Amino acid sequence: MTMGNMSCLEMGRTERIRRKYYGRYVSGLAIVVILLLIVRAFKNGMIDWGIVGEFLTAESILVGLLKTIIMAPLAMLLGLVLGLVIALMRMSPNPVCSSFAVGYMWLFRGSPQLLQLFLWYNIALVFPTITIPYLFSMPTIQVMTPFVATLLGLGICQSAYTAEVFRAGIISVDKGQGEAAAALGMGGGLSMRRIILPQAMRAIVPPVGNEFIGMVKATSLASAIQYTEILNAAQRIYYVNNYVIELLIVATVWYLFIVSLLTIGQSFLERRIGRGFERR
């Protein structure tokens, strides 16, 4: 190879220069410093960590934990059932059903959850008695306990959001699937159960799982109407011993524990449902 060719090759080479990401370095350092400052504040703050450990497994806290674990799935189940019904009504060609569904979602998505809890808890002011002719009649105040008011308030409010999740999942399925089911002689209900909904579940499960996690945290609102969940149990204790931040940390630990378990379960369920789609 001649000297001329070598010089041409050397001129044609480009030196690879590593890019400097100064913004990443600065932001990463800032985050680390902030985290260290927060840890230092909690370490040096007026927090009795012995109290946190003592009340973490206190009987009243565990009772509140159990009631949270009971309430969240029940309210979510109510929200799922009503949400599916409202979604199907929303997609119905019947203008009365469709209009009712739109109004339902507008009403319950437009008012805060805490307000709805108060309304259900005080519904006896509007309907003093609950009467089913020839069967029974009972004062509403005896029926609308904190448990029932929480279940209805959270479940019905959730159904307005879940309805949109179901509707989005259903319309994500190709219309040809429904047409093929009809060609096989399946009715609308049968094709919805056997063909449409199973395929829509891949799009429905992630947001529903996220809503379920939100439901666990939303149960804390029920402390306002004296339903004894985790936060209410913690409040009852610190009203007596004045260890406010310690009991709030206890409640936080249990909420994080429940949410972590649900997050793992949601990931497993998503992988389970998505297996057939990934292969396809």
Buried (B, 14 or more C-beta within 10 A) or exposed (E): EEEEEEEEEEEEEEEEEEEEEEEEEEEEEEEEEEEEEEEEEEEEEEBEEEBBEEBBEBEBBBBBBEBBBBBBEBBBBBBBEBBBBBBBBBBBEEEEBBEBBEEBBEEBEEEEBBEBBBBBBBBBEEEEEBEEEEEEEEEBBEBBBBBBBBBBBBBBBBBBBBBBBBBBBBBEBEEEBBEEBBEEEBEEEEBBEEBBBBBBBBBBBBBBBBBBBBBBBBBBBBBBBEBBBBBBBBBBBBEEEEBEBBBBBBBBEBBEEBBEEBEEEBEEBBEEBBEEEEEE
